[in-house]
Amino acid sequence: MYQVVRARLRALVCGTGTALRRRAARHGGLRRDAGMVTSEYAMGIVAAVAFAVVLYKVVTSGAVSAELQGIVKRALDARM
């Protein structure tokens, strides 16, 4: 991916679009990045789990839990 971006920037700056197309034709076309690699998935999962743990701790803390219970109680007691 880095090489593709670098080649495209070089072509844009230097005006060598034809050279880029020739190089791509020799190497079977530009390689497209189809998605994340395993290490990126792992880091994403670790970040998501860390966020979930922090959110769980905040929601289950005493003050927030009491406030959420109060909101639910007021919603259930409201007249329709």
PEPE-V264823 format. One record per pair of residues at least 4 apart in sequence whose ideal C-beta (glycine too) atoms are under 7 Angstrom apart, sorted by the first residue. I is the first residue (numbers start at 1). J is the second residue. Records with the same first field share a line. If there is no record, write none. Layout:
I->J + J
This chain:
1->5 + 33
2->6
3->7
4->8 + 30 + 31
5->9
6->10
7->11 + 20
8->12
9->13
10->14 + 16
11->16 + 17 + 19 + 20
16->20
17->21
18->22
19->23
20->24
21->25
22->26
23->27
24->29 + 30
36->40 + 41
38->42
39->43
40->44
41->45
42->46
43->47
44->48
45->49
46->50
47->51
48->52
49->53
50->54
51->55
52->56
53->57
54->58
55->59
56->60
57->61
58->64
59->64
60->65
61->65
62->66
63->67
64->68
65->69
66->70
67->71
68->72
69->73
70->74
71->75
72->76
73->77
74->78
